[in-house]
Amino acid sequence: MSYIAIITLCMEYKMKLQSLLEKINYQVLKGSLDKTVSDIIYDSRKVTEGVAFLCISGTAVDAHRFIPDAIAKGASVIVVEKMVEVEEDVTVIKVESTRKALALMSAAYFDYPAKKMTAIGLTGTKGKTTTTYMLQKMFEEAGKKVGIIGTIGAVIAGEKIKTENTTPESYELHSIFNKMVEAGCEYVVMEVSSQGLKMDRVAGIEFDYGVFTNFSADHIGPTEHADMEEYLYCKSLLFKQCKVGIVNKDDSNCEGVLAGHTCEVQTFGFGENADLQASNIEFLMMNGHLGIAFDVEGKLDAHVETNIPGRFSSYNSMVALMIGVNVGLSKEVMLNALANITVRGRAEIVKVSDDFTVMIDYAHNAISVESLLTTVAEYNPKRVICVYGCGGNRSKLRRYDMGELCGKMADLSILTCDNPRDEEVADINEDIKVGLARSNGNYIEIEDRTEAIYYALDHAMTGDIIILVGKGHEEYQEIKGVKHYYNEREVIEEYVNTRTFALK
């Protein structure tokens, strides 16, 4: 189902204005509360007869400017956070924050759908997407219907929906929750981004479980977070609106993210005194596949295996196990799910040969690439081959850093195309080479990504790990304003079906 279809379905709902405002502190500047609202709109272009129009003060546009347009299109209620003068016969409501009002009014409009499911929210710099899909696999193995929301979009009982943000805007979020309830979902598992928390997209939701995976530098900039302190503070907000907080005790920012928490706290990690404590990690590499195994004790005593590689997978697995234990899933179901999980575009192994490994990963900045290559190094590969480019119309610093890291940590970089947008691939690769020169990294250039992948496979050696970096779950190449269909899995499948290779 498309985003538009969801919004169309939501248009049939109507509610008394007073009911929509029941959890909000507000002031009536003008008009009557005795009105029925046909919908809640925050984009003036989508206003129709009888809606409540919320004026959001954005970083680029202040919607208070569009009040006359909204009234002309039939809005009967205007919600503002500034003093305004309105002559027309409409109701004007003033609130402290229209963003927060949007979240609380949207929840009321859809009759608080999050309360009708067990709501699980995950925050952290890395690991959210993988853990979300681990939990989906567990619930489905247990025969439960589950909805998920995150970086890759939303999934409602197996049906995929595209979303604009990792944590959608609050109206869209509650409309998705409502659809999940209608589909019979008992659980919703969602990534709760720091931006989503900062922008009140999840305001008013009481999560049954809030999860902190880890914390590292990211998302600092004029349109995101001012500094690391604000970034961590925004993540900490989740633990003021959940019943049980499940946190990574090994992370040095564990205490910081719990500052001011109002929830019960449970911990996981390799360190002592965690509620779920891991030990004896093993790195598994056989028949072209990578994985890990480890033991846990405490809330669950078990030997765990998963075919998602890397030390970080033990942490993601522990989160999934903690949630599973809390909601009463059986040990057998949880362990079987983890043993058979694959997450699209996140350290995703694509089988080509028993003799070497091919991985697809969404890593596209220095932090994620360093984490990925550190993970791969723990398997002691013969060589690490990275096939990658960098996005056009983006910072040159990211390109320098990518080149320097891959030059230092990989045996060969194959520079190629990755969403060049309005730039030329060759120009982007020149910037990457600046970083490669800093670390004296070996590289070749093959602008066509398919041919670059074929080159890597043609020249594979026994024990190699070939990583296709950057595209991950994406199925397009963005070139000169046009998104062209491109699927790396299909490229590999075509190679396996049509070409022969001999190990070097």
Buried (B, 14 or more C-beta within 10 A) or exposed (E): BEBEEBBEBBEEBEBBBEBBBEBBEEEEBBBEBEBEBBBBBBBBEEBEEBBBBBBBBEEEEEBBEBBEBBBEBBBBBBBBBEEBEBEBEBBBBBBEBBBBBBBBBBBBBBBBBBEBBBBBBBBBBBBBBBBBBBBBBBBBBBEBBBBBBBBBBBBBBEEEBEBEBBBBBBBBBBBBBBBBBEBEBBBBBBBBBBBBBBBBBBBBBBBBBBBBBBBBEBBEEEEBBEEBEBBBBBBBBBBBBBEBBBBBBBBEBBEBBBEEBEBEBBBBBBEEEBBBBBEEBEBBBEEBEBBBBBBBEBBBEBEBBBBBBBBBBBBBBBBBBBBBBBBEBEEEBBBBBBBEBBBBBBBBBBEBBEBBBBBBBBBBBBBBBBBBBBBBEBBEBEBBBBBBBBBBEBEBEBBBBBBBBBBBBBBBBBBBBBBBBEBEBEEBBBBBBEBBBBBEBBBEBBBEBBBBBBBBBBBBBEBBBBBBBBBBBBBEBBBEEEEEEBEBBEBBEBBBEEEEBEEE
